[in-house]
Amino acid sequence: MMSSSINKSFLLAIVLLMLSTLGNSSEKYLWRVLENTDFLKGEKLIYVAGYSFVDAGIAEVFLDDSMYTIDGHKCFHAKITAESIGVVGAVLNVHDSWESYFDSASILPLKFRRDVIEGKYTLEENITFDQDSQKVYVNWKKKDKPEIHYEEYPGMKETIDVISGYYFLRTINFSNLEKNARINFNGFWEKKAYNFDIIYLGEEICKTKFGNIKSFVFSPIVPENSFFRGDNPVRFWISDDENRIPLKIKANLKVGSVKVNLTDIEKSKSKLQEVNN
């Protein structure tokens, strides 16, 4: 009799444990799984930025050859370095480095780092993204000061940083988008979470150093201000091929324009295909 009672208690304990586990799993954050995330490790893209006809800076986007594991997530590691050149470099010394470790299936960041030198302004910043609790942890310091500041900020669901956002865009099947469709992002920058949209403007032939390349055109929605001019003042072009490489960015300002052009590809899935107009 006692044995029967013990068995019933044991079975009840197992059932309660299973129900408890199911309850916890239903509340657990589910990371999205995206298609087209098989980026070519070792890919290196070089861009030159300029104002009107003056080259002002050069940037390198590099995807590490290795994969990393952070908090159980298999991650890509991407790094962007940028520095001023030419006349601008002689006047203002800019040397920036940004790094992101982002989950290979969801393209959501776990770690982000900035190392900034822009004239007299310096910054060392490390960010941890807790996607489960939608919180962002930041520690930062000035290069010439010993104090390290620790801060916590609210994030949003599926918050991205600037680098993981760059790669997330490259996972989208643009062929399925209708013209003027909006792509929504939750991002974090300069200690603040943002919700913003990018408009798909359609297909276009983009003139590049590599020839005329078939591409998709996008424009982020920017608030009305006295800095930009015209409709969709900021636009960028992404190649219409398996590479999905950002080819060019252009921002129309009240005076002049800023352009960022792809100038070199050191490794890619396939060669950009030139088309005849």
The 8 nearest C-alpha neighbors of each residue, nearest first, counted from 0:
[[1, 3, 2, 4, 5, 6, 7, 8],
 [0, 2, 4, 3, 5, 6, 7, 8],
 [1, 3, 5, 0, 4, 6, 7, 8],
 [4, 2, 6, 0, 1, 5, 7, 8],
 [3, 5, 1, 7, 2, 6, 8, 0],
 [4, 6, 8, 2, 3, 7, 9, 1],
 [5, 7, 9, 3, 8, 4, 10, 2],
 [8, 6, 10, 4, 9, 5, 11, 3],
 [9, 7, 11, 5, 6, 10, 12, 4],
 [8, 10, 6, 12, 7, 11, 5, 13],
 [11, 9, 13, 7, 12, 8, 6, 14],
 [10, 12, 8, 14, 9, 13, 7, 15],
 [11, 13, 9, 15, 10, 14, 16, 8],
 [12, 14, 16, 10, 11, 15, 17, 9],
 [15, 13, 11, 17, 16, 12, 18, 10],
 [16, 14, 18, 12, 17, 13, 19, 11],
 [15, 17, 19, 13, 14, 18, 12, 20],
 [18, 16, 20, 14, 19, 15, 21, 13],
 [19, 17, 21, 15, 20, 16, 22, 14],
 [18, 20, 16, 22, 17, 21, 15, 23],
 [21, 19, 17, 23, 22, 18, 16, 24],
 [22, 20, 18, 24, 23, 19, 17, 25],
 [21, 23, 19, 25, 20, 24, 18, 26],
 [22, 24, 20, 26, 21, 25, 19, 27],
 [25, 23, 27, 21, 26, 22, 20, 28],
 [24, 26, 22, 23, 27, 21, 28, 20],
 [27, 25, 23, 24, 28, 22, 29, 21],
 [28, 26, 24, 25, 29, 23, 131, 22],
 [27, 29, 131, 30, 26, 130, 132, 25],
 [30, 28, 27, 31, 131, 26, 25, 32],
 [31, 29, 28, 105, 32, 157, 130, 131],
 [30, 32, 105, 29, 33, 104, 157, 106],
 [33, 31, 105, 104, 30, 34, 106, 103],
 [34, 32, 105, 104, 31, 36, 35, 170],
 [33, 35, 36, 170, 32, 104, 171, 37],
 [34, 36, 170, 37, 33, 171, 38, 169],
 [37, 35, 38, 34, 170, 104, 33, 103],
 [38, 36, 35, 39, 34, 103, 40, 170],
 [39, 37, 36, 40, 35, 42, 242, 62],
 [38, 40, 42, 41, 268, 37, 267, 62],
 [41, 39, 64, 42, 62, 63, 38, 65],
 [40, 42, 64, 62, 63, 39, 43, 266],
 [43, 41, 266, 62, 40, 267, 39, 61],
 [42, 44, 61, 265, 60, 266, 264, 41],
 [43, 45, 264, 60, 59, 263, 265, 61],
 [46, 44, 59, 263, 262, 58, 261, 264],
 [47, 45, 261, 58, 260, 262, 57, 259],
 [46, 48, 57, 260, 259, 56, 58, 261],
 [49, 47, 259, 56, 258, 55, 54, 57],
 [48, 50, 54, 55, 53, 258, 257, 51],
 [49, 51, 257, 53, 256, 52, 258, 54],
 [50, 52, 256, 255, 53, 257, 49, 258],
 [53, 51, 50, 49, 54, 256, 257, 258],
 [52, 54, 49, 50, 51, 55, 86, 85],
 [55, 53, 49, 48, 56, 50, 52, 85],
 [56, 54, 49, 84, 87, 48, 83, 53],
 [57, 55, 83, 84, 48, 82, 47, 54],
 [56, 58, 47, 81, 82, 46, 48, 83],
 [59, 57, 81, 46, 80, 45, 47, 82],
 [58, 60, 45, 80, 79, 44, 61, 46],
 [61, 59, 79, 44, 43, 78, 45, 58],
 [60, 62, 43, 78, 77, 42, 63, 59],
 [63, 61, 77, 41, 42, 40, 76, 78],
 [62, 64, 41, 65, 76, 40, 77, 61],
 [63, 65, 41, 40, 62, 66, 42, 76],
 [66, 64, 63, 67, 40, 75, 76, 41],
 [65, 67, 75, 74, 73, 76, 64, 68],
 [68, 66, 74, 73, 75, 69, 65, 76],
 [67, 69, 73, 72, 74, 71, 70, 66],
 [70, 68, 72, 71, 67, 73, 74, 109],
 [71, 69, 72, 68, 109, 73, 74, 67],
 [70, 72, 69, 68, 73, 74, 67, 102],
 [73, 71, 69, 68, 70, 102, 74, 103],
 [72, 74, 68, 67, 102, 103, 71, 66],
 [75, 73, 102, 67, 103, 101, 66, 68],
 [74, 76, 66, 101, 100, 103, 102, 77],
 [77, 75, 100, 63, 99, 62, 74, 101],
 [78, 76, 62, 99, 61, 98, 63, 75],
 [77, 79, 98, 61, 97, 60, 99, 62],
 [80, 78, 60, 97, 59, 96, 98, 61],
 [81, 79, 96, 59, 58, 95, 97, 78],
 [82, 80, 58, 95, 57, 94, 96, 59],
 [83, 81, 94, 93, 56, 57, 95, 84],
 [82, 84, 56, 88, 93, 55, 92, 87],
 [85, 83, 88, 56, 55, 87, 82, 86],
 [86, 84, 88, 87, 55, 89, 54, 83],
 [85, 87, 89, 88, 90, 84, 55, 54],
 [86, 88, 90, 89, 55, 85, 91, 84],
 [89, 87, 84, 83, 91, 85, 92, 90],
 [88, 90, 86, 87, 91, 85, 92, 84],
 [89, 91, 87, 88, 86, 92, 118, 85],
 [92, 90, 88, 118, 87, 89, 93, 117],
 [91, 93, 118, 88, 117, 83, 94, 90],
 [94, 92, 117, 82, 83, 116, 91, 118],
 [93, 95, 82, 116, 81, 115, 117, 92],
 [96, 94, 115, 81, 80, 114, 116, 82],
 [95, 97, 80, 114, 79, 113, 115, 81],
 [98, 96, 113, 79, 112, 78, 80, 114],
 [99, 97, 78, 112, 111, 77, 79, 113],
 [98, 100, 111, 77, 110, 76, 101, 162],
 [99, 101, 76, 110, 75, 108, 109, 74],
 [102, 100, 108, 74, 107, 106, 75, 109],
 [101, 103, 74, 106, 107, 105, 104, 73],
 [102, 104, 74, 106, 75, 73, 105, 101],
 [105, 103, 32, 102, 106, 33, 36, 31],
 [104, 106, 32, 31, 107, 33, 102, 103],
 [107, 105, 102, 101, 103, 104, 167, 163],
 [108, 106, 101, 105, 102, 159, 163, 157],
 [109, 107, 101, 100, 110, 159, 102, 163],
 [108, 110, 128, 101, 127, 100, 107, 129],
 [111, 109, 127, 100, 126, 99, 108, 128],
 [112, 110, 99, 126, 98, 125, 100, 127],
 [111, 113, 125, 98, 124, 97, 126, 99],
 [114, 112, 97, 124, 96, 123, 115, 98],
 [113, 115, 123, 96, 122, 95, 97, 124],
 [116, 114, 95, 122, 121, 113, 94, 117],
 [115, 117, 121, 94, 93, 95, 120, 118],
 [118, 116, 93, 120, 92, 119, 115, 121],
 [117, 119, 92, 91, 120, 116, 93, 121],
 [120, 118, 117, 121, 116, 92, 91, 93],
 [121, 119, 117, 118, 116, 122, 115, 141],
 [122, 120, 116, 115, 141, 142, 117, 119],
 [123, 121, 141, 115, 114, 140, 142, 124],
 [122, 124, 114, 140, 139, 113, 141, 115],
 [123, 125, 139, 113, 112, 138, 122, 114],
 [126, 124, 112, 138, 137, 111, 139, 113],
 [127, 125, 137, 111, 136, 110, 112, 128],
 [126, 128, 110, 136, 109, 135, 129, 137],
 [127, 129, 109, 135, 130, 110, 134, 108],
 [130, 128, 134, 131, 133, 132, 135, 127],
 [129, 131, 133, 132, 128, 157, 134, 156],
 [132, 130, 28, 129, 133, 27, 134, 29],
 [131, 133, 134, 130, 129, 28, 154, 156],
 [134, 132, 154, 130, 155, 131, 129, 156],
 [133, 135, 154, 153, 129, 132, 152, 128],
 [134, 136, 128, 152, 154, 151, 127, 129],
 [137, 135, 151, 127, 126, 150, 152, 128],
 [138, 136, 126, 150, 125, 149, 151, 135],
 [139, 137, 149, 148, 125, 124, 150, 147],
 [138, 140, 124, 148, 123, 147, 125, 137],
 [141, 139, 147, 123, 122, 146, 148, 142],
 [140, 142, 122, 144, 143, 121, 123, 139],
 [141, 143, 144, 121, 122, 140, 123, 145],
 [142, 144, 141, 145, 121, 140, 122, 146],
 [143, 145, 141, 142, 146, 140, 147, 121],
 [146, 144, 147, 143, 140, 141, 142, 148],
 [145, 147, 144, 140, 148, 141, 139, 143],
 [148, 146, 140, 139, 145, 138, 149, 141],
 [147, 149, 138, 139, 140, 146, 150, 137],
 [150, 148, 138, 137, 147, 139, 151, 136],
 [151, 149, 137, 136, 138, 148, 152, 135],
 [150, 152, 136, 135, 137, 153, 149, 134],
 [153, 151, 135, 134, 154, 136, 150, 190],
 [154, 152, 134, 135, 133, 155, 151, 192],
 [153, 155, 134, 133, 192, 135, 152, 158],
 [156, 154, 133, 158, 157, 185, 153, 192],
 [155, 157, 158, 133, 154, 185, 130, 131],
 [158, 156, 155, 159, 185, 130, 107, 133],
 [157, 159, 185, 186, 155, 156, 154, 187],
 [160, 158, 186, 164, 107, 163, 108, 185],
 [159, 161, 163, 162, 187, 186, 164, 108],
 [160, 162, 164, 163, 165, 159, 186, 188],
 [163, 161, 165, 164, 160, 99, 166, 77],
 [162, 164, 166, 165, 160, 161, 159, 167],
 [165, 163, 167, 161, 162, 166, 159, 160],
 [164, 166, 162, 163, 167, 168, 161, 169],
 [165, 167, 163, 169, 168, 164, 162, 170],
 [168, 166, 164, 169, 170, 165, 163, 106],
 [169, 167, 166, 170, 165, 171, 164, 163],
 [168, 170, 166, 167, 243, 171, 165, 244],
 [171, 169, 35, 167, 168, 36, 34, 172],
 [172, 170, 169, 173, 168, 167, 35, 34],
 [173, 171, 174, 175, 170, 176, 35, 169],
 [172, 174, 176, 175, 171, 215, 239, 199],
 [173, 175, 172, 176, 177, 171, 239, 215],
 [176, 174, 173, 172, 177, 171, 178, 180],
 [177, 175, 173, 174, 180, 178, 199, 172],
 [176, 178, 180, 179, 175, 199, 201, 174],
 [177, 179, 201, 200, 180, 199, 176, 198],
 [180, 178, 199, 200, 198, 177, 181, 201],
 [181, 179, 199, 178, 177, 198, 176, 182],
 [182, 180, 198, 197, 196, 199, 183, 179],
 [181, 183, 197, 196, 198, 184, 180, 199],
 [182, 184, 196, 195, 181, 197, 185, 194],
 [185, 183, 195, 194, 186, 196, 182, 158],
 [184, 186, 194, 158, 193, 159, 155, 157],
 [185, 187, 159, 158, 193, 192, 160, 184],
 [188, 186, 192, 191, 160, 193, 159, 158],
 [187, 189, 191, 190, 192, 186, 160, 193],
 [188, 190, 191, 187, 192, 137, 124, 193],
 [191, 189, 188, 187, 192, 152, 137, 135],
 [190, 192, 188, 187, 189, 193, 152, 154],
 [193, 191, 187, 186, 154, 188, 155, 194],
 [194, 192, 186, 185, 187, 195, 191, 188],
 [193, 195, 185, 184, 186, 192, 196, 183],
 [194, 196, 184, 183, 193, 185, 197, 220],
 [197, 195, 183, 182, 220, 181, 219, 184],
 [196, 198, 219, 182, 218, 181, 220, 217],
 [199, 197, 181, 218, 217, 179, 180, 219],
 [198, 200, 217, 179, 180, 201, 178, 216],
 [201, 199, 216, 217, 179, 178, 198, 202],
 [202, 200, 178, 216, 199, 215, 203, 179],
 [203, 201, 215, 214, 216, 200, 204, 213],
 [202, 204, 214, 213, 215, 205, 216, 201],
 [203, 205, 213, 212, 214, 211, 206, 202],
 [204, 206, 212, 211, 203, 207, 214, 213],
 [207, 205, 211, 210, 212, 204, 208, 209],
 [208, 206, 210, 209, 211, 205, 212, 246],
 [207, 209, 210, 262, 206, 261, 211, 260],
 [210, 208, 207, 211, 273, 271, 212, 206],
 [211, 209, 207, 273, 208, 206, 212, 274],
 [210, 212, 206, 273, 205, 274, 207, 204],
 [213, 211, 273, 205, 204, 274, 214, 210],
 [214, 212, 204, 239, 203, 238, 205, 211],
 [213, 215, 238, 239, 237, 203, 202, 204],
 [214, 216, 202, 237, 236, 201, 203, 239],
 [217, 215, 236, 200, 201, 235, 202, 199],
 [218, 216, 199, 200, 235, 198, 234, 236],
 [217, 219, 234, 198, 197, 233, 231, 220],
 [220, 218, 197, 196, 198, 221, 233, 217],
 [219, 221, 197, 196, 218, 222, 198, 195],
 [220, 222, 219, 223, 233, 231, 232, 224],
 [223, 221, 224, 220, 227, 225, 219, 226],
 [222, 224, 221, 225, 227, 226, 228, 220],
 [225, 223, 226, 222, 227, 221, 228, 253],
 [224, 226, 227, 253, 223, 228, 252, 222],
 [225, 227, 224, 253, 252, 228, 223, 254],
 [228, 226, 252, 253, 251, 225, 232, 224],
 [227, 229, 253, 252, 251, 232, 226, 230],
 [230, 228, 232, 231, 227, 251, 252, 253],
 [229, 231, 232, 228, 233, 227, 251, 218],
 [230, 232, 233, 218, 229, 234, 220, 219],
 [233, 231, 251, 230, 229, 250, 228, 227],
 [234, 232, 250, 231, 218, 249, 251, 219],
 [235, 233, 218, 249, 217, 248, 250, 232],
 [234, 236, 248, 217, 247, 216, 249, 218],
 [235, 237, 216, 247, 246, 215, 245, 214],
 [238, 236, 245, 215, 214, 244, 246, 243],
 [237, 239, 214, 243, 244, 240, 213, 245],
 [240, 238, 214, 213, 243, 215, 237, 241],
 [241, 239, 242, 243, 238, 271, 214, 213],
 [240, 242, 243, 239, 268, 269, 238, 244],
 [241, 243, 244, 240, 268, 267, 269, 238],
 [244, 242, 238, 169, 237, 241, 240, 239],
 [243, 245, 238, 242, 237, 246, 169, 239],
 [246, 244, 237, 236, 247, 238, 243, 235],
 [247, 245, 261, 236, 237, 244, 260, 238],
 [246, 248, 260, 236, 235, 259, 245, 261],
 [249, 247, 235, 259, 258, 234, 236, 260],
 [248, 250, 258, 234, 233, 257, 235, 259],
 [251, 249, 233, 257, 232, 256, 252, 258],
 [252, 250, 256, 232, 228, 227, 233, 249],
 [253, 251, 227, 256, 254, 228, 255, 226],
 [252, 254, 228, 227, 226, 255, 251, 225],
 [253, 255, 252, 256, 251, 227, 226, 228],
 [256, 254, 252, 51, 253, 251, 50, 257],
 [257, 255, 251, 252, 51, 250, 50, 258],
 [256, 258, 50, 250, 49, 249, 51, 251],
 [259, 257, 249, 49, 48, 248, 260, 250],
 [258, 260, 48, 248, 247, 47, 46, 249],
 [261, 259, 247, 46, 47, 262, 246, 258],
 [260, 262, 46, 246, 45, 263, 247, 47],
 [263, 261, 46, 45, 260, 208, 47, 264],
 [262, 264, 45, 44, 261, 265, 46, 43],
 [265, 263, 44, 266, 43, 45, 267, 262],
 [264, 266, 43, 263, 44, 42, 267, 45],
 [265, 267, 42, 264, 43, 41, 268, 44],
 [268, 266, 269, 42, 39, 242, 264, 265],
 [269, 267, 242, 39, 270, 266, 241, 38],
 [270, 268, 267, 271, 242, 241, 266, 272],
 [269, 271, 272, 267, 268, 242, 264, 273],
 [270, 272, 273, 269, 212, 209, 240, 238],
 [273, 271, 270, 212, 274, 213, 240, 210],
 [272, 274, 212, 211, 210, 271, 275, 209],
 [275, 273, 211, 212, 276, 272, 213, 210],
 [276, 274, 273, 211, 212, 210, 204, 213],
 [275, 274, 211, 204, 273, 212, 213, 206]]
